[in-house]
């Protein structure tokens, strides 16, 4: 891939101007248009030579049906890494987002609002990963008798979220025993993070298998299975998928069908988002950089969001590679920061 140092200042300027024009208009950029936008007194031959050099270096390409040029993935990458001028998010938009998130206390609803905000502001698809459950603090765990060997485990988090899991048990438990088991778990594990609880349960069952009361062993076993299933669940909320149909480069029937199937199946997009959980700040996948076929004509801009100084999820925007990166990147960044703040205070 071509780097910035290999391009002289004039070539960098032309590449930046060409990409900005193409993002704005969506049409291949010819040498005459480029000369006008670049504001430089150069001969048409000189401009054509610069464009030829950029094309040779894989930064722009010429569609078969046009004499103009369009950016390649490599061109976009150099642009966003080195040449872009980010636009600050307007104060009124920040105030609107703060208001949107400040009057809601349920984490799931906050995630949905953030997704809708991203979609509405960018006119693309807004995606927000639901907070990772293994980093959520447990407030209460209750066991409820359902049938002979089926128990409903009700988990309440410190954020007020409620999760239910049905667990098959090895023997019949009375309601009294389940109440004692719930009290035991809540006395010893309340206020701990899910991952820490699972690890501690495993350690204590291994260390005290012989001298631990049978009921308490069963309680730990049921709790461990319920929490393990809960921690393994992951999901995301997406808004504005239909916005992608408004972009000509994505609107072909087979292409938009594959995109919608990807949103529905979720697994690969979740994998992509999960790669960004430990990232520092905004991450960007352009076209085939995602490694996922349905997104080969798309760019994905993501940023992690935090609760209690820990990254618990990722949010972002999915749209065409021809997106206004200078505007989208700051929007994704500020939304991640403000969602984390809203979750912390919820």
TACORVEN-V62050 format. One record per helix or strand of 3 or more residues. SS is the DSSP state (h for helix, s for strand). FROM is the first residue (numbers start at 1). LEN is the number of residues. If there is no record, write none. Layout:
# TACORVEN-V62050
ss->[SS | SS]
from->[FROM | FROM]
len->[LEN | LEN]
This chain:
# TACORVEN-V62050
ss->[h | h | h | h | s | h | h | h | s | h | s | s | s | h | h | h | s | h | h | h | s | h | h | s | s | h]
from->[4 | 9 | 31 | 44 | 69 | 73 | 91 | 107 | 125 | 133 | 137 | 150 | 162 | 175 | 194 | 214 | 236 | 241 | 253 | 267 | 283 | 287 | 293 | 298 | 310 | 325]
len->[3 | 17 | 8 | 13 | 3 | 11 | 12 | 16 | 5 | 3 | 11 | 8 | 7 | 15 | 14 | 19 | 4 | 6 | 13 | 8 | 4 | 4 | 3 | 10 | 11 | 21]
